[in-house]
């Protein structure tokens, strides 16, 4: 009799566990579907915002170039502010759009051959005026005779621009160094700065979506907190890794490693 009661109790428990497991699975599927719908909505909304904003920026460019006649100095300054804020907003929209595409599985790598040296040079050209305006020294050292890589050149340039741009944004004095080399079948690119550094407790957060180091000086810099998260996803889609080395008060070094030849896009984690 005791054996029958024990068996009955275990059977009831097994049935309850199976029911609970099915409910958890169903909730998981519902959450995944909701996440996909959210990502698709953000992607669509970002696209709808970007189209008219590009038109606004195009018209401000025409005004600055004097296509409609020479503007008074005060008007020029106003249009320049509109243009600067428009480009800032466009950058934020592009970040949201990229992350939404990644989460919805819609971001695909356009694989082609590329030169690491060219990616570094493009980054230096874009970031150097910002560094110069802050009195920062910007240097780039690319190892000689690096092999030609295969990957998404535009997306890898986006990653390096994010890293170098962040370094300039958060560094008030000193220098930013970009180093590129080849190690064990991988390209290794490091962006090192003399900024405020990152506390060890915050280092795991900087590659997460919508996360910024919790300090007043960091919050004042603005941004979505998506640049490094997007960079991490793009690097992972290349089968690579990205990591930070930093001591609070002593600057930071962010290092990415990617296979020299990517034949197929990996899924971003």
C-alpha positions in Angstrom: 0.0 0.0 0.0 2.8 2.4 0.9 4.5 1.6 -2.4 1.4 2.5 -4.3 1.0 5.8 -2.5 4.6 6.6 -3.2 4.3 5.8 -6.8 1.0 7.8 -7.1 2.7 10.8 -5.4 5.7 10.6 -7.8 3.4 10.4 -10.7 1.5 13.5 -9.7 4.7 15.3 -9.2 6.0 14.2 -12.6 2.8 15.4 -14.3 3.0 18.7 -12.5 6.6 19.2 -13.5 5.8 18.3 -17.1 3.0 20.8 -17.1 5.2 23.5 -15.6 7.9 22.7 -18.2 5.4 23.2 -21.0 4.2 26.5 -19.6 7.8 27.7 -19.3 8.5 26.7 -22.9 5.4 28.5 -24.0 6.3 31.6 -22.1 9.8 31.5 -23.6 8.3 31.3 -27.1 6.0 34.3 -26.3 9.0 36.3 -25.0 11.1 35.5 -28.1 8.2 36.5 -30.4 7.7 39.8 -28.4 11.4 40.5 -28.7 11.3 39.9 -32.4 8.3 42.2 -32.8 10.0 44.9 -30.8 13.2 44.7 -32.8 11.2 44.8 -36.1 9.2 47.8 -34.8 12.4 49.7 -33.8 14.0 48.9 -37.2 11.0 50.1 -39.1 10.6 53.2 -36.9 14.3 54.0 -37.2 14.1 53.8 -41.0 11.1 56.1 -41.1 12.9 58.7 -39.0 16.2 58.4 -40.9 14.6 59.2 -44.3 13.3 62.7 -43.5 16.3 63.5 -41.4 18.6 62.8 -44.3 16.5 65.3 -46.3 16.8 67.9 -43.6 20.6 67.4 -43.5 20.7 67.6 -47.3 19.0 71.0 -47.3 21.2 72.4 -44.5 24.2 71.3 -46.6 22.8 73.4 -49.5 22.3 76.4 -47.2 25.9 76.1 -45.9 27.3 75.9 -49.4 25.5 79.1 -50.4 23.3 77.5 -53.1 20.5 79.8 -52.2 22.7 82.8 -51.7 25.1 83.9 -49.0 23.8 83.7 -45.5 24.5 86.2 -42.8 27.0 85.1 -40.2 24.3 84.6 -37.5 22.2 82.5 -39.9 25.3 80.5 -40.8 26.0 79.7 -37.1 22.3 78.7 -36.6 22.3 76.4 -39.7 25.7 74.9 -38.5 24.1 74.0 -35.1 21.1 72.4 -36.9 23.5 70.4 -39.0 25.6 69.3 -36.1 22.6 68.2 -34.0 21.1 66.5 -37.1 24.2 64.4 -37.6 24.2 63.6 -33.9 20.5 62.5 -34.1 21.3 60.5 -37.2 24.1 58.6 -35.4 21.7 57.7 -32.6 19.1 56.5 -35.0 21.6 54.4 -36.9 22.7 52.8 -33.6 19.2 51.8 -32.8 18.6 50.6 -36.3 21.8 48.4 -36.3 21.0 46.9 -33.0 17.4 46.2 -34.0 18.7 44.5 -37.2 21.1 42.4 -35.2 18.4 41.3 -32.7 16.0 40.5 -35.5 18.7 38.5 -37.4 18.5 40.9 -40.3 22.0 42.2 -40.2 24.2 40.3 -42.7 27.9 40.7 -43.4 28.9 41.8 -46.8 32.0 39.7 -47.1 34.9 41.0 -49.3 38.6 41.3 -49.2 39.9 44.3 -47.2 43.1 45.9 -46.0 43.5 46.4 -42.2 45.8 49.4 -43.0 43.1 51.0 -45.0 40.5 50.6 -42.2 42.9 52.1 -39.7 43.7 55.0 -42.1 40.0 55.7 -42.7 39.5 55.8 -39.0 42.4 58.2 -38.3 41.1 60.5 -41.1 37.6 60.6 -39.5 38.7 61.0 -35.9 41.8 63.1 -36.2 40.0 66.5 -36.4 38.1 65.6 -33.2 41.3 64.7 -31.4 43.1 67.8 -32.7 40.2 70.0 -31.4 40.8 68.6 -27.9 44.6 68.9 -28.1 45.0 65.1 -28.1 47.8 63.3 -30.0 46.4 60.5 -32.3 48.9 57.9 -33.6 48.5 54.7 -35.6 50.9 51.9 -35.9 50.2 49.2 -38.5 52.5 46.2 -38.8 54.3 45.8 -42.1 53.1 43.4 -44.8 49.8 42.4 -43.1 47.9 39.9 -45.3 44.7 40.9 -47.0 41.7 40.0 -44.9 38.2 38.8 -45.8 35.2 40.2 -43.9 32.8 43.1 -43.9 35.1 46.1 -44.4 32.3 48.7 -43.8 31.2 47.1 -40.5 34.8 46.6 -39.3 35.5 50.3 -40.0 32.3 51.1 -38.0 33.7 49.1 -35.1 37.1 50.9 -35.1 35.4 54.3 -35.5 33.3 53.4 -32.4 36.4 52.5 -30.4 38.5 55.4 -31.5 35.6 57.9 -31.2 34.9 56.7 -27.7 38.6 57.1 -26.8 38.5 60.7 -28.0 35.2 61.5 -26.3 36.3 60.3 -22.9 40.0 61.4 -23.0 40.7 65.0 -21.9 44.5 65.1 -22.1 47.2 62.9 -23.5 47.0 60.5 -26.5 45.1 57.8 -28.4 47.1 55.1 -30.0 45.7 52.6 -32.6 47.8 49.4 -33.1 47.3 46.7 -35.7 49.1 43.4 -36.1 48.6 39.8 -37.1 48.8 37.1 -34.4 48.1 33.3 -35.0 45.8 33.7 -38.0 44.0 36.7 -36.5 44.1 40.4 -36.9 44.6 42.1 -33.5 43.6 45.8 -33.3 44.0 47.8 -30.1 42.8 51.3 -29.3 44.6 52.6 -26.2 43.9 55.9 -24.5 45.0 58.0 -21.5 41.4 58.7 -20.4 39.9 58.2 -16.9 40.0 54.4 -17.1 37.2 52.0 -16.2 36.6 50.4 -12.8 36.8 46.6 -12.8 33.2 46.4 -11.6 32.1 48.3 -14.7 34.2 46.6 -17.3 31.7 43.8 -17.9 28.9 46.3 -18.5 30.4 48.5 -21.3 29.6 46.0 -24.0 25.9 45.6 -23.0 23.1 47.5 -24.6 22.1 50.9 -23.2 24.9 50.7 -20.6 27.3 53.5 -19.7 29.8 53.7 -16.9 27.9 55.3 -14.0 29.8 58.5 -13.5 28.7 62.1 -13.9 31.5 62.8 -16.4 30.5 59.8 -18.5 26.8 60.7 -18.5 27.5 64.2 -19.6 29.1 62.8 -22.8 25.7 61.7 -24.1 25.0 58.9 -26.6 22.8 55.8 -26.6 25.2 53.5 -24.9 24.9 51.2 -28.0 28.2 51.8 -29.8 30.3 49.2 -27.9 27.4 46.7 -27.8 27.0 46.9 -31.6 30.8 46.7 -32.0 30.8 43.5 -29.9 28.0 41.9 -32.0 29.8 42.8 -35.3 33.1 41.3 -34.0 31.3 38.2 -32.9 29.6 37.8 -36.3 33.2 37.7 -37.7 34.0 34.9 -35.3 36.2 37.3 -33.2 36.4 38.6 -29.6 36.6 42.0 -28.0 37.9 42.8 -24.5 38.9 45.7 -22.4 42.0 46.2 -20.2 41.8 49.2 -17.8 42.8 50.5 -14.4 40.7 53.3 -13.0 42.6 56.5 -13.4 45.2 55.0 -15.8 43.5 54.9 -19.2 42.0 52.0 -21.2 42.9 49.6 -24.0 40.2 47.9 -26.0 41.4 45.0 -28.1 39.6 43.1 -30.8 40.7 39.9 -32.5 39.1 38.7 -35.7 40.0 35.8 -38.0 41.9 37.0 -41.1 39.6 35.2 -43.4 35.8 35.0 -42.7 34.0 32.8 -45.2 30.7 32.7 -43.4 29.0 35.0 -40.9 28.7 33.7 -37.4 25.6 34.3 -35.3 26.0 37.2 -32.9 25.6 36.1 -29.3 
